């Protein structure tokens, strides 16, 4: 019998234990910060987004070709379903931490809490979860998070001022959406003037990227059995 994808992947150890410990520490610090000052919800959400870059980048193809997911892939008629569950389980710890922080913020009256559940902050979390998983699909776990952080540090070193409201002036919605996908942290904290629909376009493009990776996987040669 083919095991439940959710149960199998939840027990497969997609996340290194130390990343889960870091997540717990970040949530704990975030809850303490919110209790001291509910208006500081964004500081906890920003830290959690950073951790989610690594959690969601759990890697699939490398482990699949080593036979780690053979039980699922051999019995599943639709590989896309397995990948969808893999993404859900990869993003789940960060999502639980996000809900915990946003819920605490809502109870304590943080003005940013609603946006964390249904707004630009929620879009930022989805972007990180989708892009990190998609970028890390063919890499080892955590590698996409390292590359993403390195890219953001490179932008910082080159002094490209993405954090300035003037950086968005006069650009198209597509350009804004691409910028938000590269740096979702722009959606946390201060407000920026962006083209109408750019935030939702960034979320939509992230979803499209996720779906493309899922569909592309149907054509990949994954060694499900020993061919020797």
Buried (B, 14 or more C-beta within 10 A) or exposed (E): EEEEBEEBBBEBEBBBEEBBEBBEEBBEBBBEBBEEEBBBBBBBBBBBBBBBBBBBBBBBBBBBBEBBBBBBBEEBEEBBEBBBBBBBBBBBBBBEBBEBBBBBBBEBEBEBBBBBBEBBBBBBBBBBBBBBBBBBBBBBBBBBBBBBEEEBEEBEEEEBEBBEEEBBEEBEBBBBBBBBBBBBBBBBBEEBEBBEEBBEBBBEBBEEBBBEBBEEBEEEEBEBEEEE
